[in-house]
Amino acid sequence: MPLTILYRGPLNSCNYGCEYCPFAKQSANVSQLAEDRVALERFTRWIAAQTNDKLAILFTPWGEALIYDWYQTALSQLSHLPNVKKVAIQTNLSADLDWVKGANPQTLAFWATFHPEWVSRPDFLRQCQILNDCQFKFSVGVVGFAKFKAEIAALRQELPPHIYLWINAVKRDLATLSLADRRFFEQIDPLYPLNTRDYPSLGKFCRAGSSVISVDGDGTMRRCHFIKEPIGNIYDRNFAEALCDRPCSNATCHCHIGYVHLDYLHLDRVFGDGILERIPQGQFSVFDSLIPFESSGRSK
């Protein structure tokens, strides 16, 4: 059974302090970190035991996880499992990366975000160079504040040309964003317009809940991070019985890790095998023909 899992454990702290992030400079105590470690190690053992399945895992922590060795160990172990086709993590890439030398670059990938207010561009680029030298797939992104334009332009110039640089739209600022700034972001990231919208989703079919699920530290399964109703628990023997096609119950979908799975957007055609680490495959021009298309039924 092919299944994509978005895992988010109890961890909710970060070593950066971005003003727009609810977990900025939030520290975890010893007991909270211990709880997170136990949950992750249990999840890793469960993944290893699903020998009849083909699994893809994206870690989407509330904060920064790679600064903790148990995440480094888990990612390395998972990358070598024969039943894991992809494992990826969202990270600010601030952690020491010596551990990646023991991981499988054919399986492990990274969704890295550059925060110019918390790390220098040369330091961030050195981390990217390590991943590139070790042949790991990764994307790089920046939050789309106009004040970061100079850093973004320099980052694009200094990153290897094959590394996709995405821009996360700051939706609260879009109404006042100048046309010149929009065009700048679109020049850097041709898919930037994709991230500026909230997509109608009520009653529309999505891979979430059938071939994609969100999993908490205690194993609770949800269709996605944005629908809070549980549908089961992965640690129940018959967890797979809860997986089925369901129309979305939310009015709109606003986040990349959600709407990328909406059937009618066909974004699997844009991202292909790079959907977890946010790396487009092939031509960006495919995107232009996808967004206007909408259907309330399941796509064929």
MARPADO-283939 format. One record per residue (C-alpha): residue number from 1; residue in three letters; x, y, z. Coordinates in pm, whole numbers. Example, Ala and Ser with C-alpha at 12.3 -4.5 7.8 and 13.67 -1.06 7.14 Angstrom:
 resi resn      x      y      z
    1  ALA   1230   -450    780
    2  SER   1367   -106    714
END
This chain:
 resi resn      x      y      z
    1  MET      0      0      0
    2  PRO    157    335   -101
    3  LEU    108    596    170
    4  THR    246    945    235
    5  ILE    269   1052    599
    6  LEU    311   1408    725
    7  TYR    455   1356   1073
    8  ARG    442   1622   1342
    9  GLY    546   1517   1690
   10  PRO    513   1705   2021
   11  LEU    813   1931   1946
   12  ASN    708   2297   1932
   13  SER   1024   2498   1978
   14  CYS   1272   2672   1751
   15  ASN   1622   2814   1771
   16  TYR   1523   3111   1553
   17  GLY   1296   3399   1648
   18  CYS   1110   3504   1333
   19  GLU    849   3764   1425
   20  TYR    575   3604   1214
   21  CYS    618   3254   1365
   22  PRO    425   3142   1677
   23  PHE    716   2920   1784
   24  ALA    984   3188   1757
   25  LYS   1237   3157   2038
   26  GLN   1010   2910   2218
   27  SER   1217   2667   2421
   28  ALA   1129   2312   2516
   29  ASN   1213   2175   2860
   30  VAL   1381   1841   2927
   31  SER   1058   1648   2977
   32  GLN    904   1786   2658
   33  LEU   1210   1691   2456
   34  ALA   1207   1343   2611
   35  GLU    842   1303   2514
   36  ASP    920   1407   2159
   37  ARG   1211   1163   2136
   38  VAL   1005    869   2262
   39  ALA    728    950   2014
   40  LEU    969    976   1721
   41  GLU   1150    653   1805
   42  ARG    816    472   1831
   43  PHE    713    614   1493
   44  THR   1043    508   1335
   45  ARG   1001    152   1464
   46  TRP    646    143   1326
   47  ILE    764    258    984
   48  ALA   1028    -16    980
   49  ALA    762   -277   1061
   50  GLN    538   -184    765
   51  THR    727   -413    532
   52  ASN    436   -466    292
   53  ASP    389    -95    230
   54  LYS    570    168     23
   55  LEU    595    478    238
   56  ALA    692    842    196
   57  ILE    737   1062    503
   58  LEU    757   1439    539
   59  PHE    849   1576    881
   60  THR    669   1907    938
   61  PRO    773   2004   1292
   62  TRP    634   2301   1482
   63  GLY    980   2450   1506
   64  GLU   1328   2322   1422
   65  ALA   1388   1950   1464
   66  LEU   1724   1881   1301
   67  ILE   1915   2039   1588
   68  TYR   1825   1727   1790
   69  ASP   2022   1409   1732
   70  TRP   1717   1182   1752
   71  TYR   1580   1341   1435
   72  GLN   1915   1303   1262
   73  THR   1925    936   1363
   74  ALA   1565    876   1257
   75  LEU   1611   1036    916
   76  SER   1928    841    849
   77  GLN   1768    512    955
   78  LEU   1452    573    756
   79  SER   1650    663    446
   80  HIS   1795    311    436
   81  LEU   1469    117    482
   82  PRO   1359    -75    171
   83  ASN    993     16    228
   84  VAL   1065    392    242
   85  LYS   1076    554   -101
   86  LYS   1123    908     30
   87  VAL   1184   1082    362
   88  ALA   1206   1461    382
   89  ILE   1204   1732    646
   90  GLN   1126   2102    669
   91  THR   1427   2271    830
   92  ASN   1613   2599    866
   93  LEU   1931   2400    799
   94  SER   2108   2540   1105
   95  ALA   2214   2204   1248
   96  ASP   2551   2038   1205
   97  LEU   2530   1820    893
   98  ASP   2809   1568    951
   99  TRP   2543   1301   1008
  100  VAL   2416   1316    648
  101  LYS   2725   1125    534
  102  GLY   2562    814    680
  103  ALA   2225    872    514
  104  ASN   2101    754    175
  105  PRO   2095   1043    -77
  106  GLN   1864    843   -304
  107  THR   1591    859    -39
  108  LEU   1652   1153    199
  109  ALA   1561   1505     86
  110  PHE   1532   1849    244
  111  TRP   1288   2142    234
  112  ALA   1519   2419    357
  113  THR   1419   2774    448
  114  PHE   1660   3068    453
  115  HIS   1590   3323    727
  116  PRO   1815   3622    648
  117  GLU   1737   3791    977
  118  TRP   1878   3492   1173
  119  VAL   2161   3350    964
  120  SER   2411   3500    723
  121  ARG   2380   3407    359
  122  PRO   2736   3264    343
  123  ASP   2667   3039    643
  124  PHE   2341   2915    492
  125  LEU   2504   2856    154
  126  ARG   2778   2650    319
  127  GLN   2508   2418    452
  128  CYS   2351   2396    108
  129  GLN   2691   2314    -39
  130  ILE   2727   2019    198
  131  LEU   2394   1877     81
  132  ASN   2480   1941   -281
  133  ASP   2825   1783   -250
  134  CYS   2667   1474    -91
  135  GLN   2410   1462   -374
  136  PHE   2100   1512   -161
  137  LYS   1794   1661   -325
  138  PHE   1674   1981   -162
  139  SER   1477   2295   -229
  140  VAL   1545   2634    -74
  141  GLY   1285   2891     18
  142  VAL   1245   3236    166
  143  VAL    940   3409    313
  144  GLY    832   3673     61
  145  PHE    889   3996    250
  146  ALA    991   4282     21
  147  LYS   1262   4377    273
  148  PHE   1442   4053    185
  149  LYS   1466   4124   -189
  150  ALA   1838   4198   -195
  151  GLU   1918   3882      1
  152  ILE   1686   3677   -219
  153  ALA   1846   3806   -539
  154  ALA   2194   3731   -405
  155  LEU   2085   3386   -287
  156  ARG   1952   3302   -633
  157  GLN   2278   3417   -787
  158  GLU   2491   3209   -550
  159  LEU   2288   2888   -532
  160  PRO   2362   2622   -795
  161  PRO   2129   2684  -1091
  162  HIS   1955   2347  -1051
  163  ILE   1836   2424   -696
  164  TYR   1476   2543   -693
  165  LEU   1431   2866   -495
  166  TRP   1071   2915   -386
  167  ILE    903   3217   -230
  168  ASN    637   3178     37
  169  ALA    380   3451    -12
  170  VAL    301   3672    288
  171  LYS    -73   3677    229
  172  ARG   -145   3944    486
  173  ASP     74   4183    283
  174  LEU    -44   4095    -67
  175  ALA   -295   4382    -87
  176  THR    -16   4635    -39
  177  LEU    259   4452   -226
  178  SER    374   4658   -522
  179  LEU    354   4528   -877
  180  ALA    732   4555   -901
  181  ASP    773   4338   -592
  182  ARG    529   4079   -729
  183  ARG    718   4065  -1055
  184  PHE   1045   4028   -867
  185  PHE    913   3730   -671
  186  GLU    770   3574   -987
  187  GLN   1103   3616  -1164
  188  ILE   1277   3432   -881
  189  ASP   1002   3170   -845
  190  PRO    770   3111  -1142
  191  LEU    538   2920   -905
  192  TYR    503   3216   -666
  193  PRO    148   3296   -791
  194  LEU     45   2947   -684
  195  ASN    118   3038   -323
  196  THR    -72   3369   -326
  197  ARG   -418   3208   -333
  198  ASP   -659   3032   -104
  199  TYR   -809   2747   -304
  200  PRO  -1178   2649   -290
  201  SER  -1182   2304   -133
  202  LEU  -1525   2241     22
  203  GLY  -1667   1924   -131
  204  LYS  -1364   1875   -354
  205  PHE  -1163   1557   -348
  206  CYS   -810   1542   -215
  207  ARG   -555   1268   -171
  208  ALA   -550   1360    200
  209  GLY   -723   1088    396
  210  SER   -672    821    132
  211  SER   -308    810     17
  212  VAL   -185   1101    234
  213  ILE   -235   1140    608
  214  SER   -120   1360    894
  215  VAL     14   1181   1203
  216  ASP     72   1321   1552
  217  GLY    326   1201   1807
  218  ASP     76    965   1971
  219  GLY    -10    809   1634
  220  THR   -338    994   1584
  221  MET   -426   1004   1215
  222  ARG   -597   1301   1053
  223  ARG   -669   1365    689
  224  CYS   -431   1659    694
  225  HIS   -289   1917    932
  226  PHE   -583   2149    865
  227  ILE   -877   1920    947
  228  LYS   -865   1841   1318
  229  GLU  -1108   1548   1324
  230  PRO   -916   1222   1385
  231  ILE   -979    931   1149
  232  GLY   -786    665   1343
  233  ASN   -447    579   1485
  234  ILE   -154    423   1300
  235  TYR    -75    206   1603
  236  ASP   -411     29   1570
  237  ARG   -376   -297   1380
  238  ASN   -652   -207   1137
  239  PHE   -551    157   1081
  240  ALA   -563    118    702
  241  GLU   -938     62    711
  242  ALA   -978    435    781
  243  LEU   -813    532    452
  244  CYS  -1067    627    188
  245  ASP  -1164    905    -53
  246  ARG  -1333   1195    122
  247  PRO  -1442   1537     -5
  248  CYS  -1282   1823    185
  249  SER  -1483   1971    474
  250  ASN  -1298   2306    478
  251  ALA  -1408   2604    272
  252  THR  -1059   2675    141
  253  CYS   -707   2535    149
  254  HIS   -432   2792    201
  255  CYS   -104   2608    265
  256  HIS    127   2440     17
  257  ILE    145   2112    210
  258  GLY   -234   2096    190
  259  TYR   -344   2222   -152
  260  VAL    -63   2040   -332
  261  HIS   -275   1725   -278
  262  LEU   -604   1868   -408
  263  ASP   -711   1657   -705
  264  TYR   -844   1935   -924
  265  LEU   -521   2135   -912
  266  HIS   -321   1843  -1057
  267  LEU     -9   1968   -883
  268  ASP    133   1617   -886
  269  ARG    202   1692  -1254
  270  VAL    412   1993  -1153
  271  PHE    602   1841   -859
  272  GLY    604   1473   -947
  273  ASP    847   1277   -731
  274  GLY    961   1602   -566
  275  ILE    627   1681   -408
  276  LEU    745   1627    -47
  277  GLU   1062   1835    -71
  278  ARG    887   2099   -287
  279  ILE   1096   2048   -598
  280  PRO    913   2089   -931
  281  GLN    985   1832  -1197
  282  GLY   1003   1931  -1563
  283  GLN    861   2250  -1712
  284  PHE    714   2532  -1502
  285  SER    487   2612  -1797
  286  VAL    267   2316  -1701
  287  PHE    152   2526  -1405
  288  ASP    -17   2785  -1627
  289  SER   -272   2538  -1759
  290  LEU   -353   2380  -1424
  291  ILE   -480   2655  -1196
  292  PRO   -788   2765  -1394
  293  PHE   -917   2410  -1401
  294  GLU  -1165   2323  -1128
  295  SER  -1394   2027  -1078
  296  SER  -1599   1911   -783
  297  GLY  -1554   1547   -881
  298  ARG  -1258   1318   -847
  299  SER  -1010   1354  -1128
  300  LYS   -944   1060  -1353
END
